Amino acid sequence: MPDGDAPLIERYLAHVRVEKRLAQRTVELYALDLQKLQAYAAQVKVELTQVQNTHIRRWVAHMHGAGRSGRGIALILSGWRGFYVWLGRQGLVGSNPVQDVRAPKAGKPLPKALSVDDAVRLAELHSDSNDPWLEARDAAIVELLYGGGLRVGELTGLDALASPAARGWIDLQGAQAHVLGKGAKRRSVPVGRKAVDALTHWLALRDQALTGAKTGQAALFIGRNGTRLTAQSIWQRLKRRSQQAGLATPVHPHMLRHSFASHLLQSSSDLRAVQELLGHASITTTQVYTRLDFQHLAKAYDAAHPRAKIKSAGPK
């Protein structure tokens, strides 16, 4: 390790701690990042003031190859960049070797979807609740979210009957949900038999808890106070229901939308149809589900195909 590097780092850390007044934890993270830089520089036998742009790019490639995330590398580069800005102000370097270096783009995480078994378990849950009103409502919510792929905002906007003022409504006779989606675009979504049955049961019980001025509420899904359910309330109810069903992951409304799309694509392979049902303006948005579908196929292949896993026969 070149002798001049450690004092430079200490001076810089004192600068960010005293003059910039950064939090102690931030200073500690900077110290760790600069220790990495110091170690890399020692490997190629250069001082920190002699580090070039090619060195930085090589070290970024090394970190990426070792599995560090794009976001993690970006944070390290930010710390290094600040260090070299300070060195430049001290007249110790002529240019910043980190200036034009960017971290690899982080891959977009796949949406989380339930397995078919878990989705069915959630939908068919018969809880020990002593409140049939709540049970009927929550079951209808799950069936509509999973069976129709609705966004939670589309669900909360549904009315029980069509009207000129309705943002959306349910047509049980036609087995359709008419929703107002993103960009104020309307679309009609088929409602499956299970969802129709659950909604019919819910509507038979829906007004039982309403009295006086609360009656005549247009919203399809309401709370005990007779007002339209909020998205937050539905998140809470789904989380509770998924716990009752014994699922490993708490379920939220968009997870059921992802599950709807993924399972439909696994069965039909019709990307355009899934796009229409989800109300996506661009098919590129829908294509993320092909990655989920491939994961499903890969797992099935690994589990079932005789050539998926090559087993060693051992010495002959």
Backbone torsions as a table, in degrees:
resi	resn	phi	psi	omega
1	MET	NA	122.9	178.5
2	PRO	-57.0	139.0	-174.1
3	ASP	-62.8	-31.2	-174.9
4	GLY	-79.5	-9.1	-173.4
5	ASP	-74.7	-45.8	-176.2
6	ALA	-60.4	-46.0	177.9
7	PRO	-63.2	-35.0	178.0
8	LEU	-62.4	-44.1	-179.8
9	ILE	-64.3	-42.3	179.7
10	GLU	-62.8	-41.0	178.3
11	ARG	-64.1	-40.6	180.0
12	TYR	-66.3	-42.5	-179.8
13	LEU	-65.2	-36.0	175.7
14	ALA	-64.8	-37.5	178.5
15	HIS	-61.8	-48.5	-177.0
16	VAL	-72.8	-26.2	-179.6
17	ARG	-79.1	-41.2	-173.5
18	VAL	-93.7	-52.0	-174.4
19	GLU	-81.3	-40.4	179.9
20	LYS	-89.4	-13.9	176.5
21	ARG	56.7	43.2	177.2
22	LEU	-75.3	154.3	180.0
23	ALA	-63.0	152.4	-177.5
24	GLN	-58.7	-39.6	-179.8
25	ARG	-65.4	-37.4	178.4
26	THR	-65.9	-41.4	178.1
27	VAL	-62.5	-39.9	178.8
28	GLU	-63.8	-40.0	178.3
29	LEU	-66.9	-40.4	175.4
30	TYR	-59.0	-42.1	-179.4
31	ALA	-61.4	-43.4	178.9
32	LEU	-62.9	-42.5	-179.8
33	ASP	-65.8	-38.6	179.5
34	LEU	-72.3	-27.7	173.2
35	GLN	-65.1	-37.8	176.0
36	LYS	-63.0	-46.1	179.9
37	LEU	-60.2	-42.5	179.9
38	GLN	-62.4	-41.4	-179.9
39	ALA	-66.4	-42.7	178.1
40	TYR	-62.0	-44.0	-179.3
41	ALA	-63.6	-37.7	179.7
42	ALA	-64.6	-33.4	-179.5
43	GLN	-63.9	-35.4	-179.5
44	VAL	-100.7	6.3	173.4
45	LYS	59.8	48.4	173.3
46	VAL	-126.9	152.7	173.8
47	GLU	-79.1	160.6	-178.8
48	LEU	-61.1	-30.7	179.2
49	THR	-76.0	-8.2	-179.7
50	GLN	-105.4	0.0	-178.1
51	VAL	-64.2	135.9	-179.1
52	GLN	-108.7	167.8	178.6
53	ASN	-58.4	-38.3	179.8
54	THR	-64.2	-34.6	176.8
55	HIS	-62.5	-48.8	-177.2
56	ILE	-59.8	-43.9	-179.3
57	ARG	-63.6	-39.0	178.9
58	ARG	-64.9	-40.2	-178.8
59	TRP	-71.0	-33.9	174.9
60	VAL	-63.4	-44.4	178.6
61	ALA	-61.3	-38.1	179.3
62	HIS	-65.1	-44.4	179.6
63	MET	-63.8	-41.7	-179.9
64	HIS	-64.4	-42.7	178.7
65	GLY	-65.1	-27.0	178.9
66	ALA	-81.4	-2.6	175.1
67	GLY	101.3	4.0	178.8
68	ARG	-71.6	139.9	-176.2
69	SER	-70.0	158.0	176.8
70	GLY	-59.2	-38.5	179.3
71	ARG	-66.1	-41.5	179.0
72	GLY	-63.4	-41.2	179.0
73	ILE	-66.2	-39.0	179.3
74	ALA	-60.9	-39.5	178.8
75	LEU	-66.4	-40.1	177.9
76	ILE	-64.3	-45.0	179.6
77	LEU	-61.4	-36.6	178.6
78	SER	-61.8	-42.8	177.8
79	GLY	-65.0	-43.0	178.1
80	TRP	-64.1	-41.0	-177.7
81	ARG	-61.4	-43.9	178.3
82	GLY	-62.5	-37.2	178.9
83	PHE	-62.4	-43.7	-178.2
84	TYR	-75.0	-27.1	171.7
85	VAL	-61.6	-43.8	178.9
86	TRP	-64.8	-41.9	178.5
87	LEU	-61.2	-37.7	178.5
88	GLY	-64.2	-40.1	178.8
89	ARG	-67.6	-25.6	176.8
90	GLN	-83.9	-2.5	-179.0
91	GLY	74.7	21.4	-176.0
92	LEU	-95.9	-17.4	175.2
93	VAL	-135.8	148.8	179.7
94	GLY	-86.9	-22.6	179.6
95	SER	-150.7	162.4	-178.4
96	ASN	-94.8	111.9	-177.2
97	PRO	-69.9	-12.7	-178.4
98	VAL	-97.3	-7.3	-167.6
99	GLN	-53.9	-48.1	-174.6
100	ASP	-101.3	14.1	-178.5
101	VAL	-94.1	130.6	179.0
102	ARG	-120.4	149.5	177.8
103	ALA	-73.0	152.4	174.5
104	PRO	-58.4	143.4	179.2
105	LYS	-65.3	135.1	177.8
106	ALA	-75.0	135.8	176.6
107	GLY	-67.4	143.6	179.5
108	LYS	-68.9	128.9	-179.9
109	PRO	-65.8	143.9	177.5
110	LEU	-70.8	143.7	175.4
111	PRO	-63.7	145.6	-179.0
112	LYS	-84.4	127.5	179.5
113	ALA	-127.2	148.4	175.7
114	LEU	-76.8	155.9	168.3
115	SER	-70.4	162.5	179.2
116	VAL	-59.4	-42.6	-178.6
117	ASP	-61.8	-43.1	-179.3
118	ASP	-68.6	-37.8	178.3
119	ALA	-63.6	-42.3	178.7
120	VAL	-67.1	-39.7	178.6
121	ARG	-61.3	-40.1	178.6
122	LEU	-66.6	-42.9	-177.4
123	ALA	-69.1	-36.0	-174.6
124	GLU	-96.5	9.8	179.9
125	LEU	-58.9	130.8	171.7
126	HIS	-113.0	95.2	-174.3
127	SER	-74.6	166.6	178.1
128	ASP	-85.8	15.1	-177.8
129	SER	-61.4	139.5	176.2
130	ASN	-90.6	12.7	-177.4
131	ASP	-118.2	90.5	-178.3
132	PRO	-62.6	-26.1	179.0
133	TRP	-64.6	-50.3	178.2
134	LEU	-64.8	-39.8	-178.8
135	GLU	-62.9	-43.5	179.7
136	ALA	-64.5	-42.1	-179.9
137	ARG	-64.8	-47.6	-176.8
138	ASP	-66.8	-36.8	177.7
139	ALA	-63.8	-40.2	178.6
140	ALA	-66.3	-37.9	178.0
141	ILE	-61.5	-47.1	-179.6
142	VAL	-62.7	-46.0	-178.9
143	GLU	-61.2	-36.9	-177.8
144	LEU	-76.8	-39.3	178.2
145	LEU	-67.9	-45.3	-178.0
146	TYR	-79.7	-36.5	-177.2
147	GLY	-80.1	-19.2	-177.4
148	GLY	-121.5	-9.9	179.2
149	GLY	67.2	29.6	-177.2
150	LEU	-74.7	149.5	166.9
151	ARG	-74.1	154.9	-177.2
152	VAL	-63.8	-34.8	177.7
153	GLY	-66.1	-33.9	176.3
154	GLU	-68.7	-38.2	179.6
155	LEU	-66.0	-47.9	-177.6
156	THR	-66.9	-22.2	-179.9
157	GLY	-82.7	-5.3	-177.4
158	LEU	-72.5	139.1	170.4
159	ASP	-104.3	161.3	180.0
160	ALA	-72.6	-27.5	-178.0
161	LEU	-134.7	154.4	176.8
162	ALA	-71.9	142.5	175.1
163	SER	-158.5	159.5	-179.6
164	PRO	-58.6	-27.7	-177.2
165	ALA	-91.3	-5.2	-173.6
166	ALA	-73.2	133.7	172.0
167	ARG	-72.8	-34.6	178.7
168	GLY	-161.5	163.7	-179.3
169	TRP	-156.9	165.5	179.2
170	ILE	-104.7	132.9	173.7
171	ASP	-115.2	91.9	-176.7
172	LEU	-67.7	-35.7	-179.7
173	GLN	-64.6	-39.6	178.0
174	GLY	-89.2	-2.4	-179.6
175	ALA	54.6	52.1	179.5
176	GLN	-140.9	150.2	169.8
177	ALA	-112.7	125.7	178.3
178	HIS	-102.6	114.9	-171.2
179	VAL	-122.0	157.8	173.7
180	LEU	-106.2	109.8	-174.4
181	GLY	-96.6	-162.0	-179.8
182	LYS	-63.4	146.5	-179.1
183	GLY	69.4	21.3	-179.6
184	ALA	56.3	32.5	178.2
185	LYS	-94.9	130.4	178.8
186	ARG	-91.3	145.5	173.4
187	ARG	-149.7	159.0	177.8
188	SER	-112.7	132.8	-176.5
189	VAL	-119.4	129.8	176.4
190	PRO	-61.9	142.9	177.3
191	VAL	-114.1	121.5	-176.1
192	GLY	-71.0	169.5	-176.2
193	ARG	-59.9	-41.1	-179.8
194	LYS	-62.0	-41.4	179.4
195	ALA	-68.0	-39.7	178.2
196	VAL	-61.5	-42.8	179.6
197	ASP	-63.7	-44.1	-178.9
198	ALA	-65.6	-40.3	179.6
199	LEU	-68.5	-38.4	177.9
200	THR	-61.9	-43.4	179.1
201	HIS	-64.7	-42.9	179.9
202	TRP	-63.7	-45.2	-177.9
203	LEU	-64.9	-28.3	177.4
204	ALA	-68.6	-27.3	-178.4
205	LEU	-101.9	-18.1	-167.3
206	ARG	-51.9	-46.9	-173.5
207	ASP	-87.1	1.0	-176.9
208	GLN	-65.4	-32.3	-176.7
209	ALA	-89.5	-1.3	-175.9
210	LEU	-96.1	139.7	179.7
211	THR	-137.5	153.1	172.6
212	GLY	56.9	-126.7	-174.9
213	ALA	-66.8	-15.3	-177.9
214	LYS	-74.9	-22.2	-177.6
215	THR	-68.0	154.9	-179.6
216	GLY	84.4	8.9	178.2
217	GLN	-62.6	132.2	-175.5
218	ALA	-78.7	-30.3	-172.9
219	ALA	-59.4	140.0	177.9
220	LEU	-68.2	-45.1	-178.2
221	PHE	-112.0	121.6	-175.9
222	ILE	-128.4	161.9	174.6
223	GLY	-94.7	-177.8	-178.8
224	ARG	-62.7	-25.8	-179.8
225	ASN	-83.4	1.5	176.6
226	GLY	85.8	1.7	-179.3
227	THR	-98.3	161.0	-178.3
228	ARG	-59.2	135.6	178.0
229	LEU	-65.1	143.5	176.3
230	THR	-93.1	162.9	176.6
231	ALA	-59.8	-39.4	-179.5
232	GLN	-62.1	-40.2	178.9
233	SER	-63.4	-39.2	-179.5
234	ILE	-68.8	-38.8	174.5
235	TRP	-56.7	-46.6	-177.6
236	GLN	-65.1	-42.1	-179.4
237	ARG	-66.9	-38.9	179.1
238	LEU	-67.6	-39.9	177.4
239	LYS	-60.0	-44.5	-179.6
240	ARG	-65.2	-41.3	-178.1
241	ARG	-67.6	-38.6	179.3
242	SER	-66.2	-34.3	175.8
243	GLN	-66.8	-41.6	177.7
244	GLN	-62.9	-33.0	-179.4
245	ALA	-79.9	-6.3	178.6
246	GLY	77.1	24.1	179.3
247	LEU	-77.5	146.6	-176.5
248	ALA	-71.3	-27.7	-176.2
249	THR	-116.4	131.3	174.9
250	PRO	-61.0	134.3	-175.3
251	VAL	-95.0	137.2	173.4
252	HIS	-121.1	164.9	-174.0
253	PRO	-55.6	-42.2	-176.4
254	HIS	-69.5	-24.5	176.1
255	MET	-64.9	-35.6	177.3
256	LEU	-70.5	-34.4	174.9
257	ARG	-65.0	-43.7	176.2
258	HIS	-61.4	-41.1	-179.3
259	SER	-64.6	-43.1	176.5
260	PHE	-54.3	-50.9	-176.6
261	ALA	-66.4	-44.4	-177.9
262	SER	-64.4	-45.6	-177.4
263	HIS	-70.1	-35.5	177.4
264	LEU	-66.4	-40.5	179.6
265	LEU	-68.4	-36.4	176.9
266	GLN	-61.4	-34.8	-176.0
267	SER	-85.2	-37.5	-171.4
268	SER	-108.5	-27.8	-174.6
269	SER	60.3	18.1	-178.3
270	ASP	-98.8	90.1	-175.5
271	LEU	-64.2	-39.0	-179.3
272	ARG	-63.1	-40.6	179.4
273	ALA	-64.9	-41.7	178.2
274	VAL	-63.2	-39.9	177.1
275	GLN	-58.4	-46.4	-179.7
276	GLU	-63.8	-43.2	-177.7
277	LEU	-66.8	-36.3	179.6
278	LEU	-79.0	-19.6	-178.4
279	GLY	78.0	29.5	177.5
280	HIS	-78.1	133.2	178.4
281	ALA	-70.6	-33.5	-178.4
282	SER	-122.5	141.9	-179.5
283	ILE	-71.2	-20.0	177.9
284	THR	-63.0	-30.6	176.5
285	THR	-66.1	-37.5	-177.8
286	THR	-75.3	-25.5	-173.6
287	GLN	-64.3	-16.6	177.1
288	VAL	-59.2	-27.9	-178.6
289	TYR	-74.3	-17.6	174.0
290	THR	-68.8	-30.1	176.2
291	ARG	-68.9	-40.1	175.0
292	LEU	-63.0	-41.4	-179.3
293	ASP	-63.6	-39.7	178.8
294	PHE	-64.6	-39.7	177.1
295	GLN	-58.8	-42.1	179.0
296	HIS	-62.2	-44.7	-179.4
297	LEU	-66.1	-39.2	-179.9
298	ALA	-63.5	-40.7	178.2
299	LYS	-65.0	-41.6	178.7
300	ALA	-63.4	-40.1	178.9
301	TYR	-63.3	-48.2	-179.2
302	ASP	-60.6	-35.1	-176.1
303	ALA	-80.7	-28.9	-168.1
304	ALA	-117.6	-29.9	-172.0
305	HIS	-78.2	132.0	-176.6
306	PRO	-64.7	-18.4	-179.6
307	ARG	-101.9	5.7	-176.8
308	ALA	-68.1	-40.4	-178.2
309	LYS	-124.1	114.8	-179.2
310	ILE	-83.6	114.7	-179.9
311	LYS	-95.6	135.9	179.2
312	SER	-71.2	132.5	178.7
313	ALA	-82.6	-9.3	-179.8
314	GLY	81.6	175.8	-178.9
315	PRO	-66.3	142.4	178.3
316	LYS	-100.8	NA	NA
